[in-house]
Amino acid sequence: MKGKPIKAHWFLWVLIGVGFLVSILLYHRLPAQIPMHWNIAGEVNGYGSRFEGAFALPLLNVAILLLLVWLPAIDPRRKSYAQFKRFYRLFQWVMVIFLLGMQGLILAWALGYRLSVALYVKLALGFLFMVLGNYLGEVRPNWFMGIRTPWTLENEEVWVKTHHLAGPLMFGVGVLFLVLAFINHVFAFWLIIAGVMAAALVPVVYSYWLHQKIVKTDNN
């Protein structure tokens, strides 16, 4: 059975179009080399050409949004998307807005405005984790979104309970990002990394444990 795409809201395309328009209008003012990458200390350690600085992220935004539109159509478990369409559309929004913000930062740096990239990334990821974590429990079995382990994909009960656990953990990591956003110390960086790793690994371990528990119960 052929699946259907989940169309992006028309305003998302408008936002991406505005991003292209801003880059076009500012293009003649941009230097030949533009900062494109920063280390954890907020120092520039990678540059791109004028074209890359102006259009790499708008083009990436288009590519990712098109991918998110069409993924449900090619997923063998495409029927599940109807059950978490709200989460999926929300994910489209946060990805577009996050990349637009990164585009704005790159253009600002190219024009001489030294905004804090680290602060933006921590704040943006904090809100992203909180928003998505709040709705993660709605996600149902599929091949592209959520906690996809062998045990969640095999058993829907394991999938649902794992995502109900992972959602609050992701939300908590978002809060951690916001709390530590204004602390520029290596300890804060490693604390965030530890939180992200815990939020990623705990649901995986839990899904295995729960699957084994269910299998053992079914065999008795």
Summary of the structure (lengths in Angstrom):
residues: 220
radius of gyration: 20.1
end to end distance: 37.7
largest distance: 72.7
contacts: 668
relative contact order: 0.11
helix: 74%
strand: 5%
